[in-house]
Amino acid sequence: MGPLNIALWAAGVALIVLGYTRARGPWARYQALKQEDANVARYEAWRGGLRGGEQTGASVAMQILRRQAQQAGLIAITGFVLVFVGFLLR
């Protein structure tokens, strides 16, 4: 176990924590907007109206939040890879 292994583990854990903290907020807001959008769709179906195919502000926000969560997830995955590489190196 050398200093390179420890450095990789530390960097990996730091990236995992950073990715998790960055993904938590946008993912929670995305889920809330998704539920709200589903409620609106059920209400409009109940009323007999059809939702148009136009893009709403909520759908744009959901795309942005999903992209932010995906980017943060990639940061966390990079951290997992660094930790794994730290264990592989001898």
PDB file of N, CA, C and O in Angstrom:
ATOM      1  N   MET A   1       0.849  -1.169   0.000  1.00  0.00           N
ATOM      2  CA  MET A   1       0.000   0.000   0.000  1.00  0.00           C
ATOM      3  C   MET A   1       0.896   1.235   0.000  1.00  0.00           C
ATOM      4  O   MET A   1       1.557   1.544   0.991  1.00  0.00           O
ATOM      5  N   GLY A   2       0.902   1.908  -1.097  1.00  0.00           N
ATOM      6  CA  GLY A   2       1.768   3.064  -1.229  1.00  0.00           C
ATOM      7  C   GLY A   2       1.008   4.373  -1.192  1.00  0.00           C
ATOM      8  O   GLY A   2      -0.213   4.401  -1.036  1.00  0.00           O
ATOM      9  N   PRO A   3       1.746   5.444  -1.336  1.00  0.00           N
ATOM     10  CA  PRO A   3       1.099   6.761  -1.311  1.00  0.00           C
ATOM     11  C   PRO A   3       0.168   6.980  -2.507  1.00  0.00           C
ATOM     12  O   PRO A   3      -0.795   7.741  -2.412  1.00  0.00           O
ATOM     13  N   LEU A   4       0.455   6.310  -3.641  1.00  0.00           N
ATOM     14  CA  LEU A   4      -0.424   6.434  -4.805  1.00  0.00           C
ATOM     15  C   LEU A   4      -1.792   5.827  -4.518  1.00  0.00           C
ATOM     16  O   LEU A   4      -2.818   6.399  -4.884  1.00  0.00           O
ATOM     17  N   ASN A   5      -1.805   4.667  -3.861  1.00  0.00           N
ATOM     18  CA  ASN A   5      -3.081   4.033  -3.503  1.00  0.00           C
ATOM     19  C   ASN A   5      -3.905   4.944  -2.592  1.00  0.00           C
ATOM     20  O   ASN A   5      -5.099   5.148  -2.812  1.00  0.00           O
ATOM     21  N   ILE A   6      -3.256   5.479  -1.583  1.00  0.00           N
ATOM     22  CA  ILE A   6      -3.956   6.344  -0.624  1.00  0.00           C
ATOM     23  C   ILE A   6      -4.474   7.598  -1.315  1.00  0.00           C
ATOM     24  O   ILE A   6      -5.583   8.053  -1.033  1.00  0.00           O
ATOM     25  N   ALA A   7      -3.670   8.161  -2.224  1.00  0.00           N
ATOM     26  CA  ALA A   7      -4.100   9.355  -2.957  1.00  0.00           C
ATOM     27  C   ALA A   7      -5.309   9.039  -3.835  1.00  0.00           C
ATOM     28  O   ALA A   7      -6.249   9.830  -3.903  1.00  0.00           O
ATOM     29  N   LEU A   8      -5.289   7.897  -4.503  1.00  0.00           N
ATOM     30  CA  LEU A   8      -6.430   7.509  -5.338  1.00  0.00           C
ATOM     31  C   LEU A   8      -7.677   7.276  -4.502  1.00  0.00           C
ATOM     32  O   LEU A   8      -8.771   7.686  -4.890  1.00  0.00           O
ATOM     33  N   TRP A   9      -7.523   6.620  -3.356  1.00  0.00           N
ATOM     34  CA  TRP A   9      -8.673   6.392  -2.477  1.00  0.00           C
ATOM     35  C   TRP A   9      -9.248   7.710  -1.975  1.00  0.00           C
ATOM     36  O   TRP A   9     -10.463   7.908  -1.969  1.00  0.00           O
ATOM     37  N   ALA A  10      -8.358   8.610  -1.553  1.00  0.00           N
ATOM     38  CA  ALA A  10      -8.824   9.897  -1.028  1.00  0.00           C
ATOM     39  C   ALA A  10      -9.536  10.703  -2.116  1.00  0.00           C
ATOM     40  O   ALA A  10     -10.595  11.286  -1.881  1.00  0.00           O
ATOM     41  N   ALA A  11      -8.935  10.726  -3.314  1.00  0.00           N
ATOM     42  CA  ALA A  11      -9.576  11.451  -4.415  1.00  0.00           C
ATOM     43  C   ALA A  11     -10.901  10.794  -4.792  1.00  0.00           C
ATOM     44  O   ALA A  11     -11.875  11.487  -5.085  1.00  0.00           O
ATOM     45  N   GLY A  12     -10.944   9.476  -4.787  1.00  0.00           N
ATOM     46  CA  GLY A  12     -12.176   8.772  -5.119  1.00  0.00           C
ATOM     47  C   GLY A  12     -13.281   9.040  -4.124  1.00  0.00           C
ATOM     48  O   GLY A  12     -14.422   9.299  -4.507  1.00  0.00           O
ATOM     49  N   VAL A  13     -12.947   8.979  -2.846  1.00  0.00           N
ATOM     50  CA  VAL A  13     -13.957   9.245  -1.809  1.00  0.00           C
ATOM     51  C   VAL A  13     -14.427  10.695  -1.894  1.00  0.00           C
ATOM     52  O   VAL A  13     -15.613  10.976  -1.724  1.00  0.00           O
ATOM     53  N   ALA A  14     -13.501  11.611  -2.155  1.00  0.00           N
ATOM     54  CA  ALA A  14     -13.887  13.025  -2.280  1.00  0.00           C
ATOM     55  C   ALA A  14     -14.837  13.222  -3.459  1.00  0.00           C
ATOM     56  O   ALA A  14     -15.813  13.964  -3.352  1.00  0.00           O
ATOM     57  N   LEU A  15     -14.555  12.561  -4.584  1.00  0.00           N
ATOM     58  CA  LEU A  15     -15.443  12.681  -5.741  1.00  0.00           C
ATOM     59  C   LEU A  15     -16.798  12.028  -5.497  1.00  0.00           C
ATOM     60  O   LEU A  15     -17.820  12.533  -5.962  1.00  0.00           O
ATOM     61  N   ILE A  16     -16.818  10.923  -4.781  1.00  0.00           N
ATOM     62  CA  ILE A  16     -18.092  10.277  -4.457  1.00  0.00           C
ATOM     63  C   ILE A  16     -18.952  11.203  -3.601  1.00  0.00           C
ATOM     64  O   ILE A  16     -20.143  11.375  -3.857  1.00  0.00           O
ATOM     65  N   VAL A  17     -18.341  11.790  -2.593  1.00  0.00           N
ATOM     66  CA  VAL A  17     -19.081  12.706  -1.712  1.00  0.00           C
ATOM     67  C   VAL A  17     -19.538  13.936  -2.486  1.00  0.00           C
ATOM     68  O   VAL A  17     -20.677  14.376  -2.331  1.00  0.00           O
ATOM     69  N   LEU A  18     -18.663  14.495  -3.315  1.00  0.00           N
ATOM     70  CA  LEU A  18     -19.018  15.669  -4.109  1.00  0.00           C
ATOM     71  C   LEU A  18     -20.163  15.353  -5.064  1.00  0.00           C
ATOM     72  O   LEU A  18     -21.116  16.125  -5.178  1.00  0.00           O
ATOM     73  N   GLY A  19     -20.067  14.214  -5.752  1.00  0.00           N
ATOM     74  CA  GLY A  19     -21.130  13.836  -6.685  1.00  0.00           C
ATOM     75  C   GLY A  19     -22.455  13.618  -5.984  1.00  0.00           C
ATOM     76  O   GLY A  19     -23.499  14.032  -6.489  1.00  0.00           O
ATOM     77  N   TYR A  20     -22.427  12.978  -4.833  1.00  0.00           N
ATOM     78  CA  TYR A  20     -23.664  12.735  -4.089  1.00  0.00           C
ATOM     79  C   TYR A  20     -24.303  14.049  -3.642  1.00  0.00           C
ATOM     80  O   TYR A  20     -25.510  14.241  -3.795  1.00  0.00           O
ATOM     81  N   THR A  21     -23.497  14.946  -3.093  1.00  0.00           N
ATOM     82  CA  THR A  21     -24.066  16.206  -2.602  1.00  0.00           C
ATOM     83  C   THR A  21     -24.583  17.069  -3.741  1.00  0.00           C
ATOM     84  O   THR A  21     -25.568  17.788  -3.576  1.00  0.00           O
ATOM     85  N   ARG A  22     -23.924  17.005  -4.901  1.00  0.00           N
ATOM     86  CA  ARG A  22     -24.391  17.788  -6.047  1.00  0.00           C
ATOM     87  C   ARG A  22     -25.628  17.181  -6.696  1.00  0.00           C
ATOM     88  O   ARG A  22     -26.426  17.910  -7.285  1.00  0.00           O
ATOM     89  N   ALA A  23     -25.809  15.871  -6.603  1.00  0.00           N
ATOM     90  CA  ALA A  23     -26.949  15.213  -7.245  1.00  0.00           C
ATOM     91  C   ALA A  23     -28.200  15.223  -6.386  1.00  0.00           C
ATOM     92  O   ALA A  23     -29.314  15.164  -6.908  1.00  0.00           O
ATOM     93  N   ARG A  24     -28.031  15.295  -5.088  1.00  0.00           N
ATOM     94  CA  ARG A  24     -29.163  15.152  -4.169  1.00  0.00           C
ATOM     95  C   ARG A  24     -30.233  16.225  -4.383  1.00  0.00           C
ATOM     96  O   ARG A  24     -31.416  15.896  -4.463  1.00  0.00           O
ATOM     97  N   GLY A  25     -29.851  17.478  -4.477  1.00  0.00           N
ATOM     98  CA  GLY A  25     -30.818  18.567  -4.630  1.00  0.00           C
ATOM     99  C   GLY A  25     -31.579  18.523  -5.946  1.00  0.00           C
ATOM    100  O   GLY A  25     -32.809  18.508  -5.941  1.00  0.00           O
ATOM    101  N   PRO A  26     -30.864  18.503  -7.092  1.00  0.00           N
ATOM    102  CA  PRO A  26     -31.586  18.456  -8.366  1.00  0.00           C
ATOM    103  C   PRO A  26     -32.452  17.207  -8.528  1.00  0.00           C
ATOM    104  O   PRO A  26     -33.529  17.275  -9.120  1.00  0.00           O
ATOM    105  N   TRP A  27     -31.992  16.069  -8.007  1.00  0.00           N
ATOM    106  CA  TRP A  27     -32.777  14.842  -8.155  1.00  0.00           C
ATOM    107  C   TRP A  27     -34.074  14.923  -7.351  1.00  0.00           C
ATOM    108  O   TRP A  27     -35.119  14.477  -7.825  1.00  0.00           O
ATOM    109  N   ALA A  28     -34.023  15.480  -6.156  1.00  0.00           N
ATOM    110  CA  ALA A  28     -35.228  15.618  -5.339  1.00  0.00           C
ATOM    111  C   ALA A  28     -36.217  16.580  -6.007  1.00  0.00           C
ATOM    112  O   ALA A  28     -37.419  16.315  -6.033  1.00  0.00           O
ATOM    113  N   ARG A  29     -35.722  17.680  -6.540  1.00  0.00           N
ATOM    114  CA  ARG A  29     -36.600  18.643  -7.211  1.00  0.00           C
ATOM    115  C   ARG A  29     -37.177  18.040  -8.497  1.00  0.00           C
ATOM    116  O   ARG A  29     -38.338  18.277  -8.830  1.00  0.00           O
ATOM    117  N   TYR A  30     -36.368  17.265  -9.213  1.00  0.00           N
ATOM    118  CA  TYR A  30     -36.842  16.589 -10.431  1.00  0.00           C
ATOM    119  C   TYR A  30     -37.985  15.638 -10.106  1.00  0.00           C
ATOM    120  O   TYR A  30     -38.992  15.613 -10.814  1.00  0.00           O
ATOM    121  N   GLN A  31     -37.841  14.857  -9.042  1.00  0.00           N
ATOM    122  CA  GLN A  31     -38.887  13.920  -8.650  1.00  0.00           C
ATOM    123  C   GLN A  31     -40.167  14.659  -8.278  1.00  0.00           C
ATOM    124  O   GLN A  31     -41.263  14.214  -8.618  1.00  0.00           O
ATOM    125  N   ALA A  32     -40.033  15.789  -7.579  1.00  0.00           N
ATOM    126  CA  ALA A  32     -41.215  16.573  -7.201  1.00  0.00           C
ATOM    127  C   ALA A  32     -41.920  17.123  -8.439  1.00  0.00           C
ATOM    128  O   ALA A  32     -43.146  17.073  -8.531  1.00  0.00           O
ATOM    129  N   LEU A  33     -41.146  17.645  -9.389  1.00  0.00           N
ATOM    130  CA  LEU A  33     -41.752  18.168 -10.616  1.00  0.00           C
ATOM    131  C   LEU A  33     -42.397  17.054 -11.438  1.00  0.00           C
ATOM    132  O   LEU A  33     -43.435  17.266 -12.064  1.00  0.00           O
ATOM    133  N   LYS A  34     -41.796  15.887 -11.437  1.00  0.00           N
ATOM    134  CA  LYS A  34     -42.357  14.753 -12.174  1.00  0.00           C
ATOM    135  C   LYS A  34     -43.702  14.340 -11.577  1.00  0.00           C
ATOM    136  O   LYS A  34     -44.648  14.061 -12.314  1.00  0.00           O
ATOM    137  N   GLN A  35     -43.791  14.301 -10.258  1.00  0.00           N
ATOM    138  CA  GLN A  35     -45.055  13.965  -9.604  1.00  0.00           C
ATOM    139  C   GLN A  35     -46.114  15.031  -9.883  1.00  0.00           C
ATOM    140  O   GLN A  35     -47.279  14.714 -10.125  1.00  0.00           O
ATOM    141  N   GLU A  36     -45.699  16.283  -9.846  1.00  0.00           N
ATOM    142  CA  GLU A  36     -46.634  17.375 -10.112  1.00  0.00           C
ATOM    143  C   GLU A  36     -47.139  17.302 -11.552  1.00  0.00           C
ATOM    144  O   GLU A  36     -48.323  17.522 -11.807  1.00  0.00           O
ATOM    145  N   ASP A  37     -46.252  16.997 -12.485  1.00  0.00           N
ATOM    146  CA  ASP A  37     -46.641  16.866 -13.892  1.00  0.00           C
ATOM    147  C   ASP A  37     -47.603  15.698 -14.080  1.00  0.00           C
ATOM    148  O   ASP A  37     -48.549  15.796 -14.861  1.00  0.00           O
ATOM    149  N   ALA A  38     -47.372  14.603 -13.377  1.00  0.00           N
ATOM    150  CA  ALA A  38     -48.276  13.451 -13.468  1.00  0.00           C
ATOM    151  C   ALA A  38     -49.649  13.808 -12.903  1.00  0.00           C
ATOM    152  O   ALA A  38     -50.668  13.383 -13.448  1.00  0.00           O
ATOM    153  N   ASN A  39     -49.689  14.576 -11.828  1.00  0.00           N
ATOM    154  CA  ASN A  39     -50.970  15.015 -11.259  1.00  0.00           C
ATOM    155  C   ASN A  39     -51.735  15.888 -12.235  1.00  0.00           C
ATOM    156  O   ASN A  39     -52.948  15.739 -12.384  1.00  0.00           O
ATOM    157  N   VAL A  40     -51.037  16.799 -12.902  1.00  0.00           N
ATOM    158  CA  VAL A  40     -51.690  17.666 -13.889  1.00  0.00           C
ATOM    159  C   VAL A  40     -52.226  16.830 -15.044  1.00  0.00           C
ATOM    160  O   VAL A  40     -53.329  17.083 -15.528  1.00  0.00           O
ATOM    161  N   ALA A  41     -51.463  15.844 -15.490  1.00  0.00           N
ATOM    162  CA  ALA A  41     -51.906  14.981 -16.592  1.00  0.00           C
ATOM    163  C   ALA A  41     -53.157  14.198 -16.199  1.00  0.00           C
ATOM    164  O   ALA A  41     -54.086  14.061 -16.995  1.00  0.00           O
ATOM    165  N   ARG A  42     -53.175  13.681 -14.958  1.00  0.00           N
ATOM    166  CA  ARG A  42     -54.375  12.948 -14.516  1.00  0.00           C
ATOM    167  C   ARG A  42     -55.581  13.876 -14.433  1.00  0.00           C
ATOM    168  O   ARG A  42     -56.687  13.488 -14.809  1.00  0.00           O
ATOM    169  N   TYR A  43     -55.378  15.093 -13.947  1.00  0.00           N
ATOM    170  CA  TYR A  43     -56.482  16.040 -13.832  1.00  0.00           C
ATOM    171  C   TYR A  43     -57.017  16.395 -15.209  1.00  0.00           C
ATOM    172  O   TYR A  43     -58.231  16.436 -15.409  1.00  0.00           O
ATOM    173  N   GLU A  44     -56.131  16.649 -16.154  1.00  0.00           N
ATOM    174  CA  GLU A  44     -56.590  17.015 -17.487  1.00  0.00           C
ATOM    175  C   GLU A  44     -57.260  15.836 -18.181  1.00  0.00           C
ATOM    176  O   GLU A  44     -58.199  16.031 -18.953  1.00  0.00           O
ATOM    177  N   ALA A  45     -56.803  14.634 -17.925  1.00  0.00           N
ATOM    178  CA  ALA A  45     -57.471  13.453 -18.489  1.00  0.00           C
ATOM    179  C   ALA A  45     -58.855  13.295 -17.872  1.00  0.00           C
ATOM    180  O   ALA A  45     -59.799  12.903 -18.558  1.00  0.00           O
ATOM    181  N   TRP A  46     -58.981  13.594 -16.589  1.00  0.00           N
ATOM    182  CA  TRP A  46     -60.269  13.501 -15.905  1.00  0.00           C
ATOM    183  C   TRP A  46     -61.249  14.524 -16.470  1.00  0.00           C
ATOM    184  O   TRP A  46     -62.437  14.241 -16.627  1.00  0.00           O
ATOM    185  N   ARG A  47     -60.731  15.725 -16.777  1.00  0.00           N
ATOM    186  CA  ARG A  47     -61.577  16.773 -17.344  1.00  0.00           C
ATOM    187  C   ARG A  47     -61.965  16.475 -18.778  1.00  0.00           C
ATOM    188  O   ARG A  47     -62.898  17.078 -19.307  1.00  0.00           O
ATOM    189  N   GLY A  48     -61.263  15.555 -19.409  1.00  0.00           N
ATOM    190  CA  GLY A  48     -61.568  15.244 -20.794  1.00  0.00           C
ATOM    191  C   GLY A  48     -60.717  16.017 -21.772  1.00  0.00           C
ATOM    192  O   GLY A  48     -60.831  15.828 -22.983  1.00  0.00           O
ATOM    193  N   GLY A  49     -59.877  16.874 -21.270  1.00  0.00           N
ATOM    194  CA  GLY A  49     -58.998  17.641 -22.152  1.00  0.00           C
ATOM    195  C   GLY A  49     -57.722  16.872 -22.428  1.00  0.00           C
ATOM    196  O   GLY A  49     -57.274  16.064 -21.613  1.00  0.00           O
ATOM    197  N   LEU A  50     -57.162  17.127 -23.553  1.00  0.00           N
ATOM    198  CA  LEU A  50     -55.910  16.481 -23.909  1.00  0.00           C
ATOM    199  C   LEU A  50     -54.783  17.491 -23.756  1.00  0.00           C
ATOM    200  O   LEU A  50     -54.905  18.658 -24.128  1.00  0.00           O
ATOM    201  N   ARG A  51     -53.716  17.017 -23.214  1.00  0.00           N
ATOM    202  CA  ARG A  51     -52.552  17.898 -23.089  1.00  0.00           C
ATOM    203  C   ARG A  51     -51.903  18.034 -24.448  1.00  0.00           C
ATOM    204  O   ARG A  51     -51.735  17.058 -25.180  1.00  0.00           O
ATOM    205  N   GLY A  52     -51.547  19.242 -24.767  1.00  0.00           N
ATOM    206  CA  GLY A  52     -50.852  19.469 -26.025  1.00  0.00           C
ATOM    207  C   GLY A  52     -49.419  18.981 -25.939  1.00  0.00           C
ATOM    208  O   GLY A  52     -48.904  18.728 -24.850  1.00  0.00           O
ATOM    209  N   GLY A  53     -48.793  18.852 -27.061  1.00  0.00           N
ATOM    210  CA  GLY A  53     -47.426  18.371 -27.102  1.00  0.00           C
ATOM    211  C   GLY A  53     -46.412  19.472 -26.852  1.00  0.00           C
ATOM    212  O   GLY A  53     -45.207  19.245 -26.954  1.00  0.00           O
ATOM    213  N   GLU A  54     -46.897  20.672 -26.524  1.00  0.00           N
ATOM    214  CA  GLU A  54     -45.968  21.787 -26.339  1.00  0.00           C
ATOM    215  C   GLU A  54     -45.109  21.574 -25.098  1.00  0.00           C
ATOM    216  O   GLU A  54     -45.462  20.844 -24.171  1.00  0.00           O
ATOM    217  N   GLN A  55     -43.991  22.236 -25.129  1.00  0.00           N
ATOM    218  CA  GLN A  55     -43.061  22.120 -24.021  1.00  0.00           C
ATOM    219  C   GLN A  55     -43.435  23.171 -22.972  1.00  0.00           C
ATOM    220  O   GLN A  55     -43.632  24.343 -23.291  1.00  0.00           O
ATOM    221  N   THR A  56     -43.526  22.735 -21.733  1.00  0.00           N
ATOM    222  CA  THR A  56     -43.870  23.645 -20.652  1.00  0.00           C
ATOM    223  C   THR A  56     -42.615  24.056 -19.902  1.00  0.00           C
ATOM    224  O   THR A  56     -41.543  23.480 -20.091  1.00  0.00           O
ATOM    225  N   GLY A  57     -42.761  25.047 -19.058  1.00  0.00           N
ATOM    226  CA  GLY A  57     -41.633  25.465 -18.230  1.00  0.00           C
ATOM    227  C   GLY A  57     -41.196  24.362 -17.290  1.00  0.00           C
ATOM    228  O   GLY A  57     -40.007  24.208 -17.010  1.00  0.00           O
ATOM    229  N   ALA A  58     -42.159  23.595 -16.803  1.00  0.00           N
ATOM    230  CA  ALA A  58     -41.820  22.488 -15.903  1.00  0.00           C
ATOM    231  C   ALA A  58     -41.043  21.402 -16.627  1.00  0.00           C
ATOM    232  O   ALA A  58     -40.131  20.809 -16.051  1.00  0.00           O
ATOM    233  N   SER A  59     -41.388  21.130 -17.886  1.00  0.00           N
ATOM    234  CA  SER A  59     -40.664  20.090 -18.623  1.00  0.00           C
ATOM    235  C   SER A  59     -39.232  20.532 -18.928  1.00  0.00           C
ATOM    236  O   SER A  59     -38.312  19.714 -18.913  1.00  0.00           O
ATOM    237  N   VAL A  60     -39.044  21.816 -19.202  1.00  0.00           N
ATOM    238  CA  VAL A  60     -37.691  22.336 -19.420  1.00  0.00           C
ATOM    239  C   VAL A  60     -36.892  22.253 -18.121  1.00  0.00           C
ATOM    240  O   VAL A  60     -35.725  21.863 -18.130  1.00  0.00           O
ATOM    241  N   ALA A  61     -37.517  22.616 -17.013  1.00  0.00           N
ATOM    242  CA  ALA A  61     -36.842  22.534 -15.718  1.00  0.00           C
ATOM    243  C   ALA A  61     -36.485  21.087 -15.385  1.00  0.00           C
ATOM    244  O   ALA A  61     -35.416  20.821 -14.836  1.00  0.00           O
ATOM    245  N   MET A  62     -37.379  20.148 -15.719  1.00  0.00           N
ATOM    246  CA  MET A  62     -37.094  18.736 -15.448  1.00  0.00           C
ATOM    247  C   MET A  62     -35.906  18.258 -16.278  1.00  0.00           C
ATOM    248  O   MET A  62     -35.093  17.472 -15.793  1.00  0.00           O
ATOM    249  N   GLN A  63     -35.797  18.720 -17.520  1.00  0.00           N
ATOM    250  CA  GLN A  63     -34.652  18.351 -18.353  1.00  0.00           C
ATOM    251  C   GLN A  63     -33.349  18.887 -17.759  1.00  0.00           C
ATOM    252  O   GLN A  63     -32.345  18.177 -17.709  1.00  0.00           O
ATOM    253  N   ILE A  64     -33.371  20.119 -17.319  1.00  0.00           N
ATOM    254  CA  ILE A  64     -32.176  20.737 -16.731  1.00  0.00           C
ATOM    255  C   ILE A  64     -31.786  20.019 -15.443  1.00  0.00           C
ATOM    256  O   ILE A  64     -30.614  19.705 -15.237  1.00  0.00           O
ATOM    257  N   LEU A  65     -32.760  19.759 -14.580  1.00  0.00           N
ATOM    258  CA  LEU A  65     -32.472  19.079 -13.318  1.00  0.00           C
ATOM    259  C   LEU A  65     -31.970  17.654 -13.542  1.00  0.00           C
ATOM    260  O   LEU A  65     -31.068  17.195 -12.840  1.00  0.00           O
ATOM    261  N   ARG A  66     -32.545  16.962 -14.507  1.00  0.00           N
ATOM    262  CA  ARG A  66     -32.100  15.606 -14.816  1.00  0.00           C
ATOM    263  C   ARG A  66     -30.661  15.623 -15.315  1.00  0.00           C
ATOM    264  O   ARG A  66     -29.859  14.767 -14.941  1.00  0.00           O
ATOM    265  N   ARG A  67     -30.333  16.607 -16.167  1.00  0.00           N
ATOM    266  CA  ARG A  67     -28.971  16.721 -16.679  1.00  0.00           C
ATOM    267  C   ARG A  67     -27.982  17.027 -15.555  1.00  0.00           C
ATOM    268  O   ARG A  67     -26.885  16.469 -15.526  1.00  0.00           O
ATOM    269  N   GLN A  68     -28.365  17.911 -14.630  1.00  0.00           N
ATOM    270  CA  GLN A  68     -27.500  18.221 -13.490  1.00  0.00           C
ATOM    271  C   GLN A  68     -27.269  16.990 -12.626  1.00  0.00           C
ATOM    272  O   GLN A  68     -26.147  16.744 -12.182  1.00  0.00           O
ATOM    273  N   ALA A  69     -28.315  16.222 -12.386  1.00  0.00           N
ATOM    274  CA  ALA A  69     -28.180  15.005 -11.576  1.00  0.00           C
ATOM    275  C   ALA A  69     -27.320  13.972 -12.293  1.00  0.00           C
ATOM    276  O   ALA A  69     -26.537  13.270 -11.652  1.00  0.00           O
ATOM    277  N   GLN A  70     -27.453  13.868 -13.609  1.00  0.00           N
ATOM    278  CA  GLN A  70     -26.640  12.919 -14.370  1.00  0.00           C
ATOM    279  C   GLN A  70     -25.166  13.313 -14.331  1.00  0.00           C
ATOM    280  O   GLN A  70     -24.295  12.455 -14.187  1.00  0.00           O
ATOM    281  N   GLN A  71     -24.890  14.599 -14.459  1.00  0.00           N
ATOM    282  CA  GLN A  71     -23.499  15.052 -14.394  1.00  0.00           C
ATOM    283  C   GLN A  71     -22.896  14.782 -13.022  1.00  0.00           C
ATOM    284  O   GLN A  71     -21.743  14.361 -12.922  1.00  0.00           O
ATOM    285  N   ALA A  72     -23.655  15.017 -11.978  1.00  0.00           N
ATOM    286  CA  ALA A  72     -23.168  14.731 -10.633  1.00  0.00           C
ATOM    287  C   ALA A  72     -22.986  13.231 -10.437  1.00  0.00           C
ATOM    288  O   ALA A  72     -22.063  12.804  -9.744  1.00  0.00           O
ATOM    289  N   GLY A  73     -23.857  12.434 -11.039  1.00  0.00           N
ATOM    290  CA  GLY A  73     -23.702  10.989 -10.977  1.00  0.00           C
ATOM    291  C   GLY A  73     -22.429  10.526 -11.667  1.00  0.00           C
ATOM    292  O   GLY A  73     -21.769   9.596 -11.203  1.00  0.00           O
ATOM    293  N   LEU A  74     -22.084  11.169 -12.767  1.00  0.00           N
ATOM    294  CA  LEU A  74     -20.827  10.836 -13.447  1.00  0.00           C
ATOM    295  C   LEU A  74     -19.615  11.166 -12.573  1.00  0.00           C
ATOM    296  O   LEU A  74     -18.615  10.450 -12.590  1.00  0.00           O
ATOM    297  N   ILE A  75     -19.714  12.245 -11.821  1.00  0.00           N
ATOM    298  CA  ILE A  75     -18.632  12.592 -10.892  1.00  0.00           C
ATOM    299  C   ILE A  75     -18.483  11.496  -9.843  1.00  0.00           C
ATOM    300  O   ILE A  75     -17.367  11.080  -9.529  1.00  0.00           O
ATOM    301  N   ALA A  76     -19.600  11.032  -9.303  1.00  0.00           N
ATOM    302  CA  ALA A  76     -19.564   9.969  -8.294  1.00  0.00           C
ATOM    303  C   ALA A  76     -19.032   8.656  -8.882  1.00  0.00           C
ATOM    304  O   ALA A  76     -18.268   7.946  -8.228  1.00  0.00           O
ATOM    305  N   ILE A  77     -19.433   8.341 -10.104  1.00  0.00           N
ATOM    306  CA  ILE A  77     -18.940   7.130 -10.755  1.00  0.00           C
ATOM    307  C   ILE A  77     -17.435   7.214 -10.976  1.00  0.00           C
ATOM    308  O   ILE A  77     -16.722   6.224 -10.813  1.00  0.00           O
ATOM    309  N   THR A  78     -16.957   8.392 -11.347  1.00  0.00           N
ATOM    310  CA  THR A  78     -15.514   8.588 -11.488  1.00  0.00           C
ATOM    311  C   THR A  78     -14.813   8.331 -10.162  1.00  0.00           C
ATOM    312  O   THR A  78     -13.727   7.752 -10.135  1.00  0.00           O
ATOM    313  N   GLY A  79     -15.424   8.756  -9.066  1.00  0.00           N
ATOM    314  CA  GLY A  79     -14.865   8.490  -7.748  1.00  0.00           C
ATOM    315  C   GLY A  79     -14.794   6.999  -7.451  1.00  0.00           C
ATOM    316  O   GLY A  79     -13.794   6.520  -6.915  1.00  0.00           O
ATOM    317  N   PHE A  80     -15.846   6.263  -7.793  1.00  0.00           N
ATOM    318  CA  PHE A  80     -15.839   4.810  -7.593  1.00  0.00           C
ATOM    319  C   PHE A  80     -14.724   4.158  -8.419  1.00  0.00           C
ATOM    320  O   PHE A  80     -14.050   3.240  -7.952  1.00  0.00           O
ATOM    321  N   VAL A  81     -14.544   4.638  -9.637  1.00  0.00           N
ATOM    322  CA  VAL A  81     -13.488   4.088 -10.489  1.00  0.00           C
ATOM    323  C   VAL A  81     -12.122   4.355  -9.864  1.00  0.00           C
ATOM    324  O   VAL A  81     -11.265   3.471  -9.859  1.00  0.00           O
ATOM    325  N   LEU A  82     -11.908   5.554  -9.341  1.00  0.00           N
ATOM    326  CA  LEU A  82     -10.623   5.864  -8.707  1.00  0.00           C
ATOM    327  C   LEU A  82     -10.365   4.974  -7.492  1.00  0.00           C
ATOM    328  O   LEU A  82      -9.244   4.507  -7.288  1.00  0.00           O
ATOM    329  N   VAL A  83     -11.387   4.743  -6.699  1.00  0.00           N
ATOM    330  CA  VAL A  83     -11.223   3.861  -5.537  1.00  0.00           C
ATOM    331  C   VAL A  83     -10.887   2.446  -6.012  1.00  0.00           C
ATOM    332  O   VAL A  83     -10.014   1.790  -5.443  1.00  0.00           O
ATOM    333  N   PHE A  84     -11.567   1.984  -7.037  1.00  0.00           N
ATOM    334  CA  PHE A  84     -11.308   0.647  -7.565  1.00  0.00           C
ATOM    335  C   PHE A  84      -9.885   0.542  -8.114  1.00  0.00           C
ATOM    336  O   PHE A  84      -9.190  -0.443  -7.866  1.00  0.00           O
ATOM    337  N   VAL A  85      -9.455   1.564  -8.862  1.00  0.00           N
ATOM    338  CA  VAL A  85      -8.087   1.566  -9.392  1.00  0.00           C
ATOM    339  C   VAL A  85      -7.081   1.606  -8.260  1.00  0.00           C
ATOM    340  O   VAL A  85      -6.021   0.987  -8.349  1.00  0.00           O
ATOM    341  N   GLY A  86      -7.405   2.334  -7.187  1.00  0.00           N
ATOM    342  CA  GLY A  86      -6.526   2.360  -6.024  1.00  0.00           C
ATOM    343  C   GLY A  86      -6.335   0.987  -5.410  1.00  0.00           C
ATOM    344  O   GLY A  86      -5.257   0.684  -4.899  1.00  0.00           O
ATOM    345  N   PHE A  87      -7.366   0.149  -5.451  1.00  0.00           N
ATOM    346  CA  PHE A  87      -7.235  -1.214  -4.930  1.00  0.00           C
ATOM    347  C   PHE A  87      -6.493  -2.128  -5.909  1.00  0.00           C
ATOM    348  O   PHE A  87      -5.832  -3.077  -5.487  1.00  0.00           O
ATOM    349  N   LEU A  88      -6.596  -1.850  -7.209  1.00  0.00           N
ATOM    350  CA  LEU A  88      -5.941  -2.697  -8.206  1.00  0.00           C
ATOM    351  C   LEU A  88      -4.426  -2.499  -8.234  1.00  0.00           C
ATOM    352  O   LEU A  88      -3.670  -3.452  -8.420  1.00  0.00           O
ATOM    353  N   LEU A  89      -3.993  -1.256  -8.047  1.00  0.00           N
ATOM    354  CA  LEU A  89      -2.575  -0.973  -8.101  1.00  0.00           C
ATOM    355  C   LEU A  89      -1.860  -1.518  -6.882  1.00  0.00           C
ATOM    356  O   LEU A  89      -2.378  -1.469  -5.767  1.00  0.00           O
ATOM    357  N   ARG A  90      -0.691  -2.026  -7.102  1.00  0.00           N
ATOM    358  CA  ARG A  90       0.107  -2.547  -5.988  1.00  0.00           C
ATOM    359  C   ARG A  90       1.419  -1.859  -5.914  1.00  0.00           C
ATOM    360  O   ARG A  90       2.228  -2.164  -5.039  1.00  0.00           O
TER     361      ARG A  90
END
